[in-house]
Amino acid sequence: MHKSQLTKQAIFLLGSLYTTQFVGFAFFSVAIVAIWRKSGMSLEQLGFVSLLSMVWVLKFLWSPMVERYIQKNDGYYKKFLLIVQSLLIGAIFIVSFFDVIADKEIIFLSLVLIGLLSATQDIATEGFAYKILKKSERGFGGTLKTIGGILGYVLGAGVALSIYEKVGWEMTIYMLALLSSITLFQVFLYKESALQIASKDEAVSWKIFYRFWNTKNKKIWLAFLILFPIGMSIANGVLIPLLVDKGWDLEKIGFVKGVIGSILGILSAIVSGWLLKRFSRKSVLIGVSFLEVVGFLLLLSLYHGNTNMILNALAIGTVFISYGASMPIISALIMDHIESYPSAENALQFAIYMFISVGASASGVSLSGVFGYETMIIASSLFSLLTMFFVVMFFKEFEYERA
């Protein structure tokens, strides 16, 4: 186990990296959908914008190239982060020269570039996090990742969109670029310590992805990565359509999703990180899964028209708490399973988790139209129950010693 390098400077840098990797992408992939829809763009065309989120699933494909660059720089991440963060700021800033309505094609291509750069920054950031965090600090690192992602979404998809309504396109883009520049300044000032992580016995290539899953413990871990997000993602996917069909107005839904959901997500991530510092991974996983099993079933009360505010708040709150509490655990476990190539192996594991999450969420919505909300709510709870039993039965086979 390597010595911790988690100074206050490193904490603020890591949190800043996790925030600004997403703030620009959130604006261009979420807020701009509202802008273009308001200008009359068809839903079919807007669907292509939504597909760009898949770049975060596919980032593992070029993660070996990032890993190779880090290896050649003796395990130092600072230079690479300076380069990719500078390119990200430049890509955001250039968009200010074009009109958001008249130059849709150019802005769309810029969005693709921003998505690629954001995902690439994340590849390096995860490797950097693995380098500076010791085992017992990985839950806290996952908390920073969760909070950074939520703040990035709020700033990019919420605050920036509100500012756009008041100050216009150019000033909004300047604000996003300036915010990302704060991170660049932090990276520049950071004094990175030498700590060789990756092995240089062989060249980094896609072969490491196949070899990674060869052992029995890794196959059990793969099964967990596939199973764990299904229940949570189904519940998350059906929540908003369910609220709409129950007569909630969009302003109320937006407040619950954007404000209440963000607050609960951040608080639950903090609590989850604190629990991981004091209890085993297995205990925290069982607790979160049990919360999901009970909490998701409470959505049935909302579905059947129950107006009890406490029950409805618990049901809706569980969906947001589940996401916030799960990310620190998943981030910590992914780091636990890294062997020789932090950036590439992290990207590979997270890609599987994200792919299942996106697929389960979309399937939950679609299948609700076939089988009904009640069936999918029960299914979400059953998948969480299955996850809990899986952890009880098999987690010991791939659990690492806590440090």
Residue pairs with C-beta under 8 A, 6 or more apart in sequence:
1 134
1 135
1 403
2 131
2 134
2 195
2 197
3 134
3 195
4 132
4 133
4 134
4 137
5 131
5 132
5 193
5 195
6 132
6 133
6 134
6 137
6 140
9 186
9 189
9 190
10 132
10 190
11 144
12 186
13 183
13 186
13 187
13 190
14 125
14 128
14 129
14 132
14 141
14 144
15 144
15 147
15 148
16 148
16 182
16 183
16 186
17 81
17 85
17 121
17 125
17 128
17 148
17 183
17 187
18 125
18 144
18 145
18 147
18 148
18 149
18 152
19 148
19 149
19 151
19 152
19 155
19 183
20 85
20 88
20 152
20 179
20 180
20 182
20 183
21 88
21 118
21 121
21 122
21 125
21 148
21 152
22 118
22 148
22 149
22 152
22 153
22 156
23 151
23 152
23 155
23 156
23 160
23 176
23 179
23 180
24 88
24 91
24 92
24 114
24 118
24 156
24 176
24 177
24 180
25 114
25 115
25 118
25 152
25 156
26 152
26 153
26 155
26 156
26 157
26 160
27 156
27 157
27 160
27 161
27 172
27 176
28 95
28 107
28 110
28 111
28 114
28 115
28 156
29 49
29 50
29 52
29 53
29 111
29 115
30 153
30 156
30 157
31 156
31 157
31 158
31 160
31 161
31 164
32 49
32 100
32 107
32 111
33 46
33 49
33 50
34 161
35 100
35 161
35 164
36 45
36 46
36 49
36 100
36 101
36 104
37 43
37 46
39 101
41 104
48 108
49 108
49 111
52 111
52 112
52 115
53 115
53 358
54 358
55 112
55 115
55 116
55 118
55 119
56 115
56 119
56 122
56 354
57 351
57 354
57 355
57 358
58 119
58 351
59 119
59 120
59 122
59 123
59 347
59 351
60 209
60 344
60 347
60 348
60 350
60 351
62 120
62 123
63 123
63 343
63 344
63 346
63 347
63 348
64 204
64 205
64 206
64 208
64 341
64 344
66 80
66 120
66 123
66 124
66 127
66 343
66 344
67 127
67 198
67 204
67 341
67 342
67 343
67 344
68 203
68 204
69 80
70 76
70 77
70 80
70 124
70 127
70 198
70 343
71 198
71 200
71 204
73 79
73 80
74 194
74 196
75 131
75 194
75 195
75 196
75 197
75 198
76 192
76 194
77 124
77 127
77 128
77 131
77 192
78 187
78 190
78 192
80 124
81 121
81 124
81 125
81 128
81 187
82 184
82 187
82 188
84 117
84 120
84 121
84 124
85 121
85 180
85 183
85 184
85 187
86 184
87 117
88 114
88 117
88 118
88 121
88 180
89 177
89 180
89 181
89 184
91 110
91 113
91 114
91 117
92 114
92 173
92 176
92 177
92 180
93 173
93 174
93 177
94 110
95 107
95 110
95 173
96 169
96 170
96 173
96 174
96 177
98 106
98 107
98 110
99 169
100 107
100 169
123 343
123 344
123 346
123 347
124 343
126 342
126 343
126 346
126 347
126 350
127 197
127 342
127 343
127 346
129 141
129 145
129 335
130 197
130 335
130 338
130 342
130 346
131 195
131 197
131 342
133 140
133 141
133 335
134 403
135 336
135 400
135 402
135 403
136 277
136 402
136 403
138 276
138 331
138 332
138 335
138 336
139 272
139 273
139 274
139 275
139 276
139 277
139 328
139 329
139 331
139 332
140 273
140 276
140 277
140 328
141 328
141 331
141 332
141 335
142 269
142 272
142 273
142 276
142 327
142 328
142 329
142 330
142 331
142 332
143 269
143 270
143 272
143 273
143 328
145 327
145 328
145 331
146 265
146 266
146 269
146 324
146 327
146 328
146 331
147 266
147 269
147 270
149 327
150 262
150 265
150 266
150 269
150 324
153 262
154 258
154 262
155 179
156 176
158 258
160 172
160 175
160 176
163 171
163 172
163 175
164 172
197 342
198 204
198 340
198 341
198 342
199 340
199 341
204 341
204 344
208 340
208 341
208 344
208 345
209 344
209 348
212 218
212 339
212 345
212 348
213 219
213 222
216 397
217 397
217 398
218 337
218 398
220 394
220 397
220 398
221 333
221 337
221 398
222 352
223 390
223 394
224 387
224 390
224 391
224 394
224 395
225 349
225 352
225 353
225 356
226 352
226 356
227 383
227 386
227 387
227 390
228 326
228 330
228 353
228 387
229 326
229 353
229 356
229 357
229 360
230 356
230 360
230 380
230 383
230 387
231 292
231 296
231 379
231 380
231 381
231 382
231 383
231 384
231 385
231 386
231 387
232 292
232 319
232 322
232 323
232 326
232 357
232 380
232 384
233 356
233 357
233 358
233 359
233 360
233 361
233 364
234 360
234 361
234 363
234 364
234 376
234 379
234 380
234 383
235 292
235 296
235 299
235 318
235 319
235 322
235 364
235 377
235 380
236 319
236 322
236 323
236 361
236 364
237 360
237 361
237 362
237 363
237 364
237 365
238 299
238 364
238 365
238 368
238 373
238 376
238 377
238 380
239 299
239 316
239 319
240 253
240 257
241 365
241 368
242 299
242 302
242 303
242 368
242 373
243 253
243 256
243 316
244 250
244 253
245 373
246 302
246 303
246 305
256 316
260 316
260 317
260 320
261 319
261 320
264 317
264 320
264 321
264 324
265 320
265 321
265 323
265 324
266 324
267 324
268 320
268 321
268 322
268 323
268 324
268 325
269 324
269 325
269 327
269 328
271 325
272 284
272 288
272 324
272 325
272 326
272 327
272 328
272 329
273 328
275 283
275 284
275 287
276 284
276 328
276 329
276 332
280 399
280 402
281 329
281 332
281 333
281 336
281 395
281 399
281 402
282 391
282 395
282 396
282 399
284 329
285 329
285 387
285 388
285 391
285 395
286 388
286 391
286 392
288 322
288 325
288 326
288 329
289 384
289 385
289 387
289 388
289 391
290 388
291 318
291 321
291 322
291 325
292 318
292 322
292 380
292 381
292 384
292 387
293 381
293 384
293 385
293 388
294 318
294 381
295 314
295 315
295 317
295 318
295 319
295 321
295 322
296 315
296 318
296 319
296 377
296 380
296 381
296 384
297 377
297 378
297 381
298 311
298 312
298 314
298 315
298 318
299 315
299 316
299 319
299 377
300 374
300 377
300 378
301 308
301 311
301 312
301 315
302 311
302 312
302 315
302 316
303 373
303 374
303 377
306 312
330 350
330 353
334 346
334 349
334 350
334 353
335 342
335 346
336 400
337 345
337 349
337 398
338 345
338 346
339 345
364 376
364 379
364 380
367 375
367 376
368 375
368 376
